[in-house]
């Protein structure tokens, strides 16, 4: 019987090109494939949640203006530029 809180396992199928890129990305990051996939899934969920939050905000307050979108893009670009880790491909 497993102790603690074991992580659930997933079995997934990916195309050959995706497979090769995942293996290379995990190796480049010095991570196991499982850790890299968990990180990638976490990032995708953050993006998804962020897009949901923006959609809710826009429903309540109206669409973001071009100026607001430009300011947001500048903040994201600055955060990426100052990040020690490159964004996931």
VMD Tcl script that draws the C-alpha trace (Angstrom):
set ca {
  {0.00 0.00 0.00}
  {1.50 3.40 -1.00}
  {2.43 5.83 1.73}
  {1.81 9.56 1.82}
  {0.16 11.20 -1.13}
  {1.38 9.44 -4.29}
  {0.96 11.29 -7.56}
  {-1.64 9.90 -9.94}
  {-0.29 8.53 -13.18}
  {-1.50 9.43 -16.65}
  {-0.96 7.50 -19.85}
  {-0.90 9.81 -22.86}
  {-0.25 9.44 -26.55}
  {1.56 12.16 -28.47}
  {2.69 12.43 -32.05}
  {6.29 11.51 -32.87}
  {7.40 15.12 -33.37}
  {5.84 16.25 -30.10}
  {7.46 13.29 -28.36}
  {10.89 14.22 -29.65}
  {10.45 17.86 -28.62}
  {9.23 16.91 -25.14}
  {12.22 14.62 -24.60}
  {14.62 17.31 -25.79}
  {12.96 20.04 -23.69}
  {13.01 17.89 -20.56}
  {16.66 17.04 -21.08}
  {17.55 20.69 -21.76}
  {15.75 21.70 -18.56}
  {17.47 18.94 -16.59}
  {14.11 17.48 -15.65}
  {12.42 14.14 -15.95}
  {9.77 13.91 -18.64}
  {7.13 13.61 -15.90}
  {8.36 16.77 -14.18}
  {8.54 18.66 -17.49}
  {5.03 17.55 -18.48}
  {3.72 18.56 -15.05}
  {5.35 21.98 -15.45}
  {3.94 22.36 -18.97}
  {0.47 21.35 -17.81}
  {0.68 23.77 -14.87}
  {1.65 26.58 -17.26}
  {-1.19 25.71 -19.66}
  {-3.67 25.75 -16.77}
  {-2.39 29.15 -15.62}
  {-2.89 30.52 -19.13}
  {-6.35 28.97 -19.33}
  {-7.33 30.43 -15.96}
  {-5.95 33.82 -16.96}
  {-7.93 33.85 -20.20}
  {-11.07 32.90 -18.27}
  {-10.44 35.74 -15.81}
  {-9.95 38.24 -18.65}
  {-13.16 37.06 -20.34}
  {-15.07 37.48 -17.06}
  {-13.57 40.92 -16.53}
  {-14.51 41.98 -20.06}
  {-18.05 40.66 -19.59}
  {-18.45 42.85 -16.52}
  {-16.56 45.95 -17.68}
  {-16.29 45.84 -21.46}
  {-13.47 44.91 -23.79}
  {-9.93 45.91 -22.93}
  {-8.76 48.93 -24.89}
  {-5.83 48.88 -27.30}
  {-3.84 50.93 -24.78}
  {-4.58 48.45 -21.98}
  {-3.59 45.52 -24.20}
  {-0.37 47.27 -25.24}
  {0.51 47.94 -21.60}
  {-0.13 44.30 -20.74}
  {2.08 43.14 -23.62}
  {4.88 45.42 -22.39}
  {4.61 43.98 -18.88}
  {4.71 40.41 -20.19}
  {7.68 41.17 -22.46}
  {9.56 42.77 -19.56}
  {8.82 39.81 -17.30}
  {10.01 37.35 -19.94}
  {13.15 39.36 -20.61}
  {14.06 39.40 -16.94}
  {13.27 35.72 -16.42}
  {16.28 33.45 -15.94}
  {14.39 30.55 -17.51}
  {13.34 30.67 -21.16}
  {9.60 30.25 -21.85}
  {8.37 26.75 -22.65}
  {8.26 25.97 -26.34}
}
mol new
graphics top color blue
foreach p $ca { graphics top sphere $p radius 0.5 }
foreach p [lrange $ca 0 end-1] q [lrange $ca 1 end] { graphics top cylinder $p $q radius 0.2 }
display resetview
